[in-house]
């Protein structure tokens, strides 16, 4: 067994409970409030219901909403598993781009979360990695970990590690900015000049409804992105993007900042899907159709030293079919296209 200690939950199977140990700062709090602070995606009323039904154990005994746990108590929250949740996750659709004994790089599709969070507990990239690598045999068991993450709507390369040495090394590579990342995006309009640097500080947008929303703000964190136009169309462009810093939603914020938001960006651009009529405005209504209904951002290439051997490593994911089809349609509609 490499580093697959058995306390790591096997996420290839349904998650039936959450567990945590009460720390000093939590001792004496009401259980309904404590559960809400640990798992904020449900309301306090929701947790009161679970407590009243005996679905929360403290120290092995059913707790009440007003139960005040002690330091060191183990809290177990029993979870319902939906009828649509498979008994064992499938890794059949996992696309492996590179693999050796230390790491595996996979091609994450748009719409797939990287890891379980909130109400999303199944069907994530981590669930599928566990389906591929976890084993009931301790000598064969491997616990894969994400070396970095992509937003749910972004597709492309994700590097995962298989053991502790690679885990520590890959974290160091990303935090020290020794990984060169190249994304491909379809954007509104065409940036001029055709290549350049966006140097604009990013921070929480004070005018947004949620803390998730970022923006170019005075006093934000230093943020730099490089762009280069790959293809020009009538009203859009395919661009290569390189983030030189690692801020939340950096490429999306920067492209919107220069007036060329990424297609179908529900936070920073036009939430509407790309339609055929956007490329060909004279198209009759009955001939119009959705062409791309998701964020047009793809993690195309990672170049890095191998986290264990140090040898140069380049991992690429081709433009996915949906973005390639959208780019082809835009090219056909461009002035001068045959």
LINBEL-V921244 format. One record per residue. SS is DSSP state (H for helix, E for strand, L for the rest). PHI is phi in radians with two decimals (none if undefined). NEAR is the number of other ideal C-beta (glycine too) atoms within 8 Angstrom. Layout:
# LINBEL-V921244
ss,phi,near
SS,PHI,NEAR
SS,PHI,NEAR
This chain:
# LINBEL-V921244
ss,phi,near
L,none,8
L,-1.20,7
L,-2.44,7
L,-1.52,11
L,-1.18,7
L,-1.21,6
L,-1.27,4
L,-1.36,7
L,-1.04,5
L,-1.40,7
L,-1.48,11
L,-1.42,10
E,-2.03,8
L,-1.00,8
L,-1.43,12
L,-1.84,6
E,-2.84,8
E,-1.93,9
E,-2.35,8
E,-2.72,7
E,-1.83,8
L,-1.19,13
L,-1.70,7
L,-1.06,5
L,-1.27,4
L,-1.72,10
L,-1.02,11
L,1.54,6
L,-1.34,9
E,-1.11,9
H,-1.12,18
H,-1.11,12
H,-1.24,9
H,-1.16,13
H,-1.12,15
H,-1.08,12
H,-1.26,6
H,-1.35,8
L,-2.25,9
L,-1.28,6
L,-1.36,5
L,-2.08,7
L,-1.42,6
H,-1.11,9
H,-1.08,6
H,-1.02,8
H,-1.26,16
H,-1.06,10
H,-1.07,8
H,-1.13,12
H,-1.12,16
H,-1.15,8
L,-1.51,6
L,1.32,6
L,-1.67,7
E,-2.23,15
E,-1.94,11
E,-2.16,12
L,1.07,8
L,1.52,5
E,-2.09,6
E,-1.01,6
L,-1.86,11
L,-1.92,8
L,-0.97,10
L,-1.58,7
L,-1.01,10
E,-2.06,9
L,-1.23,15
L,-1.78,9
L,-0.97,8
L,1.59,6
L,-1.14,10
E,-1.61,12
E,-1.87,16
E,-2.09,9
E,-1.86,12
E,-1.39,10
L,-2.03,9
L,-1.39,4
L,-1.94,7
L,-1.15,5
L,-1.13,3
L,-1.55,3
L,-1.51,8
L,-1.19,7
L,-1.14,5
E,-2.40,7
L,-1.12,13
L,-1.85,8
L,-1.92,10
L,-1.09,4
L,-1.70,6
L,-1.34,10
L,-1.71,6
E,-1.64,9
E,-1.65,10
E,-2.76,9
E,-2.72,6
L,-2.50,6
L,-1.25,3
L,-1.86,11
E,-2.40,16
E,-2.46,12
E,-1.93,13
E,-2.16,13
E,-1.80,11
E,-1.40,13
L,-1.36,7
L,-1.10,11
L,1.65,6
L,-1.75,10
L,-1.23,10
L,-1.28,12
L,-2.62,9
L,-1.08,11
E,-2.77,5
L,1.03,4
L,-1.36,4
E,-1.52,9
L,-2.05,7
L,-2.43,11
L,1.35,8
L,-1.52,13
H,-1.06,13
H,-1.11,12
H,-0.97,13
H,-1.25,14
H,-1.13,14
H,-1.12,14
H,-1.10,13
H,-1.42,9
H,-2.02,11
L,-1.30,12
L,-2.58,7
L,-1.27,3
L,-1.49,6
L,-0.97,7
L,-1.35,5
L,-1.86,7
L,-1.26,14
L,-2.30,11
L,-1.82,11
L,-1.27,13
E,-2.19,7
E,-1.29,11
L,-1.41,13
L,-2.88,9
L,-2.40,7
L,-2.15,11
L,-1.04,8
L,-0.92,9
L,-1.42,8
L,-1.60,13
E,-1.73,13
E,2.18,12
E,-1.25,15
E,-2.27,16
E,-1.69,13
E,-2.15,13
E,-2.02,13
L,-1.96,12
L,-2.71,10
H,-1.09,6
H,-1.04,9
H,-1.18,13
H,-1.07,11
H,-1.14,8
H,-1.21,10
H,-1.19,14
H,-1.07,9
H,-1.11,8
H,-1.09,12
H,-1.28,12
H,-1.23,6
L,-1.58,6
L,1.08,8
L,-1.72,7
L,-1.93,10
E,-1.58,8
E,-1.92,9
E,-2.19,11
E,-1.94,15
E,-2.02,13
E,-2.51,14
E,-1.74,15
E,-2.09,15
E,-1.29,10
L,1.25,9
L,-2.33,11
L,-1.06,13
L,-2.26,4
L,-1.17,5
L,-1.23,7
E,-2.64,7
E,3.04,7
E,-2.04,7
E,-1.85,12
E,-2.09,6
L,-2.58,8
L,-1.21,11
E,-2.06,16
E,-2.75,10
E,-1.10,9
L,-1.31,9
L,-1.20,5
L,-1.74,4
L,-1.47,10
L,-1.38,3
L,-2.24,5
L,-1.29,5
L,-1.15,7
L,-1.32,10
E,-1.84,12
E,-2.84,12
E,-1.39,9
L,-2.34,11
L,-1.12,4
L,1.51,5
L,-1.26,11
E,-1.29,8
L,-0.97,7
L,-2.53,14
E,-2.35,10
E,-2.37,14
E,-1.85,11
E,-2.28,14
E,-2.61,8
E,-1.27,12
E,-1.64,8
E,-2.52,8
E,-1.88,6
L,-2.16,13
L,-1.11,8
L,-2.27,7
E,-2.52,15
E,-2.64,14
E,-1.71,12
E,-2.17,15
E,-1.69,10
E,-2.20,13
E,-2.24,11
E,-1.36,12
L,-1.68,7
L,-2.26,11
L,-2.17,6
L,-1.54,11
L,-1.02,6
L,1.00,11
H,-0.96,14
H,-1.14,13
H,-1.13,15
H,-1.15,15
H,-1.14,14
H,-1.18,17
H,-1.13,13
H,-1.08,9
L,-1.61,8
L,1.53,6
L,-2.33,12
L,-1.10,13
E,-1.23,17
L,-0.99,16
L,1.04,15
L,-1.56,15
L,-1.26,6
L,-1.69,8
L,-2.14,10
L,-2.52,13
L,-1.63,8
L,-1.19,6
L,-1.18,6
L,-1.10,9
E,-1.29,15
E,-1.97,10
H,-1.03,11
H,-1.20,9
H,-1.20,9
H,-1.53,14
L,-2.28,7
L,-0.99,5
L,-1.45,3
L,-1.15,9
L,-1.16,5
H,-1.00,6
H,-1.28,4
H,-1.74,7
L,-1.30,9
L,-2.82,6
E,-1.18,7
E,-1.93,12
E,-2.59,14
L,-1.92,6
L,-2.23,10
L,-0.93,13
L,-1.52,15
E,-2.32,15
E,-2.35,14
E,-1.35,15
E,-1.48,13
E,-2.60,12
E,-2.15,15
E,-2.13,10
E,-2.75,12
E,-1.23,9
L,-1.01,11
L,-1.12,13
L,-1.96,9
L,-1.50,4
L,1.43,5
L,-1.23,6
E,-1.05,7
E,-2.38,10
E,-2.14,7
E,-2.14,12
E,-2.21,9
L,-2.12,13
L,-1.15,6
L,-0.97,8
L,-1.14,11
H,-0.98,5
H,-1.18,9
H,-1.24,14
H,-1.11,10
H,-1.14,10
H,-1.13,14
H,-1.10,12
H,-1.12,8
H,-1.12,11
H,-1.13,14
H,-1.15,10
H,-1.14,8
H,-1.55,10
L,-1.23,10
L,-0.98,4
L,1.54,3
L,-1.20,7
L,-1.26,1
